[in-house]
Amino acid sequence: MEVEPDSTTYSIVLGACASSGDLEQGRQVHERLLQNTRDMITSDSIVQNSLLNLYAKCGRLDESTKNALEIFKTIQIKDTISWTSMILGYAQHCQVPQSLELFREMIHQGLSPDYVTYTSILHACGHEGLFHETLEILRWMERDYGIQRTLEHYHCVIDMLARLGQLDEAEELLKAISYEHESDTIAWISLLSGLKTQLDDNFRQQMIRSS
């Protein structure tokens, strides 16, 4: 007699598929759920969030966000994990306006973003070079929700400053946090990447002027 896996088992398997980027295997698990235990998809938050995480992380831009959004809409009681998974999905596919809109809607609905939520939205804003939005979110994080800034949050800010060519500011921030944290390779890589971009732009401009 075949034993049907419970929600915890399904969640572990779906999480493994999401982490490894194995969308096809994840789809097969989803199909099994539809055939054997459809009620888990409609009522079990653990399974719903696991499916949402799978589709938010895997697949092509249009396909993955469409599938993730369909799962998100079926979740009747959305918790912080649900909102964060969807925000992260948009952010990973460079759909920053959608990430910000969902982030603000989450707050409007009265839910409290957690450490992962803030890391996701800061990464999205930083990657897009949204200076004011990044600083605003940092203020909300500490002032309104009491979440202490970590190295990951600072990485996002330093990456943003480097992308904007504000290398002096990025270096000053890096020096400031070095008093609290050990020398940080990721932050330096972001800084040097921004420096290379700026130098390349300057070189191109010099070539244009001299031609």
C-alpha positions, 0 to 999 in steps of 0.5 A: 500500500502506497503511503501519501507524503504529508505536507512537511515531506512535500515542502522539503522536496519542493524546497530542494527543487527550488534550491537546485533550480530543478523546475521540471522535478518541482512541476512533477511534485506539483502535478502529484499534489493536484492528482492526489491531495489537491486540498493541500494546495488550497488549504495548507500554507506550508505547501502553498508557500513551498510552491510559491517559492519554487515558481518564484525562483525557477524558470524564465521571467514570464513563466515563473512570475506568472506561475508564482502569481497564480499560486500567490492569489490562491493563498487565502491567508498570506503570511510574511513568508508568502509575501516575501517569496513573491517579492523575492521572485520579482526581485530576482527577475529584475522586476523592481517596480513590482517588488516595491508595489508588493512590499508596500501592499504587504505593509498596508495589509498590516504584516511586518516584513522580516530580515529576509523581506528587507534583504530582498527589497534592498537588493532589488532597489540597490541593483536598480540604483534607486538611491532614495528608495534604498535609504527610505527602506533602511530607515523603515527597517530600524525605526518602524520594525526594530530590525538591526542592519546587517552586513547583507543590508550594507552590501546592498547599499554599497553595491548601489553606491558603486553602481551609481559611481559614488565610490567615495561614499561607498568607501566611507560606508565600508570603512564605517562598518569595518569597525563593527565587522571584519574585512568584507570581501563582497563589499570590496568586490562591489566597490571595485566593480563600480570603479571598473565601470566608472573607469571604463566610462571615462576611458570611452569618453576620452576616446570619443573626445580624441577621435 
